[in-house]
């Protein structure tokens, strides 16, 4: 199984006098790497890329070869999903330590 991960900043402009933004971290799961890569390429929608076909081609190539693309603090990545890890906390509810 493969995952597409997007780290992006979304601005809410529903109120024209008071807008705000938040970082969003989204993950989508796919059965094959090809499906994941196909979807990841659709997320390369940054205005800098859309305005320049050569920069977009470079972003697609970078994503396909390195499984990662970033501009500024926004990024898209494709990764292999690993098995779930069980975390056991030791101690009382006020003071938890990972062991």
C-alpha positions in Angstrom: 0.0 0.0 0.0 1.2 3.5 -0.8 0.3 6.9 0.6 0.3 10.4 -0.8 1.0 13.1 1.8 0.3 16.8 1.3 1.4 19.5 3.6 -0.2 22.8 2.7 -1.4 26.1 4.1 -5.1 26.9 3.5 -6.6 30.3 3.9 -10.2 30.7 4.8 -11.6 33.8 3.2 -15.3 33.2 3.9 -15.4 36.5 5.8 -13.9 39.3 3.7 -13.0 41.3 6.8 -11.4 38.5 8.8 -9.6 35.7 7.0 -7.3 33.2 8.7 -5.2 30.2 7.6 -4.1 26.9 9.0 -1.6 24.2 8.1 -3.3 21.1 6.7 -1.7 17.7 6.6 -3.6 15.2 4.4 -2.9 11.6 3.5 -4.6 9.4 0.8 -4.0 5.7 0.5 -3.6 3.7 -2.7 -3.0 0.0 -3.6 -0.2 0.7 -6.0 2.7 3.1 -6.4 1.4 4.1 -9.9 -2.0 5.1 -8.5 -0.4 7.1 -5.7 2.0 8.8 -8.1 -0.8 9.6 -10.6 -2.8 11.3 -7.8 0.2 13.1 -6.4 0.9 14.7 -9.7 -2.6 16.2 -9.6 -1.7 17.9 -6.4 1.1 19.9 -8.1 -1.3 22.9 -8.4 0.9 25.7 -7.0 0.5 28.9 -9.0 4.2 29.0 -9.8 3.9 25.6 -11.5 0.7 26.3 -13.3 2.2 29.4 -14.9 5.4 27.8 -16.2 5.2 24.5 -18.1 9.0 23.9 -17.7 8.8 24.3 -14.0 5.8 22.0 -13.8 7.6 19.3 -15.9 10.6 19.6 -13.5 8.3 19.2 -10.5 6.7 16.1 -12.0 10.1 14.6 -12.7 11.4 15.4 -9.2 8.3 13.8 -7.7 8.6 10.7 -9.8 12.3 10.2 -9.2 12.6 11.3 -5.6 9.0 10.7 -4.4 9.0 14.3 -3.0 8.4 17.8 -4.2 8.4 21.0 -2.2 8.1 24.7 -2.9 8.4 27.0 0.1 6.9 25.1 3.1 4.3 23.2 1.0 5.1 19.7 -0.1 3.7 16.5 -1.8 5.3 13.1 -1.2 4.7 9.5 -2.1 5.6 6.8 0.5 5.2 3.1 1.2 2.9 2.4 4.1 4.6 0.3 6.8 3.0 -2.0 9.3 1.3 -0.4 12.3 3.5 0.0 15.4 2.0 -0.6 18.8 3.0 2.0 21.4 2.8 1.0 25.0 2.8 3.8 27.6 4.2 3.0 31.1 3.2 5.1 34.1 0.2 6.8 35.4 -2.1 9.0 33.3 -0.4 12.2 34.5 3.1 11.2 33.6 3.4 9.0 30.5 6.7 7.7 29.2 7.3 5.7 26.1 9.0 2.4 26.5 
